[in-house]
Amino acid sequence: ELTKDPVKYSTVSKEFRQIKAVLNLVDDRENLKLRFSPPKFEIHDTEKQKSVFNDKALLELWEFITDKTQRTYAPWKTFMLIIMCQSSAHQSELEQLKRQDIHLDDDFPFINLATAGSKLKDNARKRLIPIPFKTSLLKELLAEMDDGHELCLPPSVMLTGKDNRQAQLARIVRNFGDYQPYSLRHTFKHRLSMVSGAKQMQVQYLQGWAGVDKSEKERLANYGASVFTDRQKHPEVFEELFNLVGRTMSILDQNGSSNVRLFRK
């Protein structure tokens, strides 16, 4: 027994895939024709409970993050949390954003995670993220943080280290319950799954989650490519996605100030 800590199936599977790749490389080079297949691992992971914001906590956070009188206020935190409240975006994804990836003056405002240069975990996460709410404030925050650099977040923030930034965001989020910044992503996913009339491909695209099989990943990548490359040719495809996000997070639009429009048939 090497360790008393529980081992996750995903960890064992990942390690074996690396071993299998080496064995199959030798198999190919030596023409052994053995081909190694993964064994069946008898490991049953305990399902981890994913925290989801309730309506009250989400609205309180939504109001809190724009309050400049709060001791924890900073433009970069407000910028990131406004986007995270209405999307599936990760902290790490937003930290990579360049100013050229932000399109808040578009008819249907969005941020671009579909560019080839994005260092994302999975191709399925290369996507356009619709931003229906608080786009005017986001533009103000971008202007405030503009120091001539390529990234949205200024160097003074990026130099603090990822763990430090995560801790600062978590300190804000925990004011409203047993939540973490990633709870906003789970909340978006949960609310999206309850929207009537949403197509499966749209839901998978907006979630940006890699928890699908290989054939689904290929279909998702193709759909994502069409959303990105055909945006001018077929704007109705992205318009549907934009309005779906608006319906998903309509709770955030208390004053009717979003850019959500009725979908044109």
Salt bridges, closest charged atoms under 4 A:
ASP27 OD2 - ARG35 NH1 3.75
ASP28 OD1 - ARG35 NH1 2.68
GLU42 OE1 - HIS44 NE2 3.77
ASP55 OD1 - ARG191 NH1 2.87
GLU60 OE2 - LYS56 NZ 2.59
GLU93 OE1 - ARG127 NH2 3.12
GLU95 OE2 - ARG165 NE 2.65
ASP105 OD1 - LYS139 NZ 2.72
ASP106 OD1 - ARG231 NH2 2.71
ASP122 OD2 - LYS217 NZ 3.27
ASP146 OD1 - ARG99 NE 3.83
ASP147 OD1 - HIS149 ND1 3.00
GLU150 OE2 - LYS98 NZ 3.58
GLU216 OE2 - ARG219 NH1 2.56
GLU236 OE2 - HIS234 ND1 3.52
GLU239 OE1 - ARG264 NH2 3.15
GLU240 OE1 - LYS199 NZ 3.65
